[in-house]
């Protein structure tokens, strides 16, 4: 845990956030600044500063996050196209690795 990390605070219960999924290793909640009608953050409970650190320390977390994404698709009833992924290379807004599940995008 990193005391100054907003996601670590959510994981520890120190920052009020309505969790829509939780297991021993991962939490998920709706993004506070959604980019699409459905924008869910999937966050490992362990603090990894970025994707590269997570892969170096716990590569199997990638599979676990993918499995949680599939559970969330069913749980929240996503119909139609969706995408999910990670920001990397300094592009993440919070320095705690996390994936975003996005759905409900409008066609251009």
C-alpha positions as CSV (number, residue, x, y, z in Angstrom):
1,X,0.0,0.0,0.0
2,X,1.1,3.5,-0.8
3,X,-0.4,6.0,1.7
4,X,-0.6,8.9,-0.8
5,X,-2.2,6.8,-3.6
6,X,-5.9,7.4,-4.2
7,X,-6.5,3.8,-5.4
8,X,-4.7,2.4,-2.3
9,X,-7.1,4.6,-0.2
10,X,-10.1,3.1,-2.0
11,X,-8.8,-0.4,-1.6
12,X,-8.2,0.1,2.2
13,X,-11.6,1.7,2.7
14,X,-10.1,5.0,3.5
15,X,-11.8,6.8,0.6
16,X,-15.5,6.2,0.2
17,X,-16.2,4.6,-3.2
18,X,-19.0,2.2,-4.1
19,X,-17.3,-1.0,-5.2
20,X,-19.2,-2.9,-7.9
21,X,-16.8,-5.9,-7.6
22,X,-14.3,-7.1,-5.0
23,X,-12.3,-10.3,-4.5
24,X,-9.1,-11.1,-2.6
25,X,-6.9,-9.3,-5.2
26,X,-9.0,-6.9,-7.2
27,X,-11.6,-4.2,-6.8
28,X,-13.8,-2.4,-9.4
29,X,-15.8,0.8,-9.3
30,X,-17.3,3.3,-11.7
31,X,-14.9,6.0,-12.9
32,X,-15.7,9.4,-11.3
33,X,-14.9,11.1,-14.7
34,X,-16.4,8.6,-17.2
35,X,-15.3,8.8,-20.9
36,X,-18.2,6.6,-22.0
37,X,-21.6,5.7,-20.4
38,X,-20.0,2.7,-18.8
39,X,-16.5,3.3,-17.5
40,X,-15.4,0.9,-14.9
41,X,-12.0,1.0,-13.2
42,X,-10.4,-2.4,-12.4
43,X,-7.7,-2.0,-9.7
44,X,-5.4,-4.6,-8.2
45,X,-5.4,-4.3,-4.4
46,X,-1.6,-4.5,-4.4
47,X,0.1,-1.3,-5.4
48,X,2.0,-1.5,-8.7
49,X,3.1,1.9,-9.9
50,X,2.6,1.0,-13.6
51,X,2.0,-1.9,-16.0
52,X,5.6,-2.8,-16.3
53,X,6.0,-3.1,-12.6
54,X,2.9,-5.3,-12.3
55,X,4.2,-7.6,-15.1
56,X,7.6,-7.9,-13.5
57,X,6.3,-8.7,-10.0
58,X,3.0,-10.5,-10.8
59,X,2.4,-11.2,-14.5
60,X,-0.6,-13.5,-13.7
61,X,-2.4,-10.4,-12.5
62,X,-3.0,-9.6,-16.2
63,X,-5.1,-12.8,-16.6
64,X,-6.9,-12.2,-13.3
65,X,-7.9,-8.7,-14.4
66,X,-9.1,-10.1,-17.8
67,X,-11.3,-12.6,-15.9
68,X,-12.7,-9.8,-13.8
69,X,-13.5,-7.8,-16.9
70,X,-15.5,-10.7,-18.3
71,X,-17.4,-11.1,-15.0
72,X,-18.2,-7.4,-15.0
73,X,-19.5,-7.5,-18.6
74,X,-22.0,-10.1,-17.4
75,X,-22.7,-8.4,-14.0
76,X,-23.5,-5.0,-15.4
77,X,-25.3,-6.3,-18.5
78,X,-23.1,-4.8,-21.2
79,X,-24.6,-5.6,-24.6
80,X,-22.8,-4.7,-27.7
81,X,-19.2,-3.6,-28.2
82,X,-16.8,-2.9,-25.3
83,X,-13.1,-2.4,-24.9
84,X,-10.8,-2.6,-22.0
85,X,-7.1,-1.8,-21.4
86,X,-4.4,-0.1,-19.5
87,X,-2.7,3.3,-19.8
88,X,1.1,2.9,-19.8
89,X,4.2,4.9,-20.4
90,X,3.2,7.7,-18.0
91,X,-0.3,8.1,-19.5
92,X,-2.2,7.0,-16.4
93,X,-3.8,9.6,-14.2
94,X,-3.1,7.7,-11.0
95,X,0.2,5.9,-10.5
96,X,-1.3,2.6,-9.5
97,X,-1.8,0.2,-12.4
98,X,-5.5,-0.1,-13.4
99,X,-7.5,-1.1,-16.3
100,X,-10.6,0.6,-17.7
101,X,-13.6,-1.2,-19.1
102,X,-15.5,1.1,-21.6
103,X,-18.9,0.5,-23.2
104,X,-21.7,2.4,-24.7
105,X,-19.5,4.4,-27.1
106,X,-21.4,6.4,-29.7
107,X,-20.6,5.8,-33.3
108,X,-18.9,8.6,-35.1
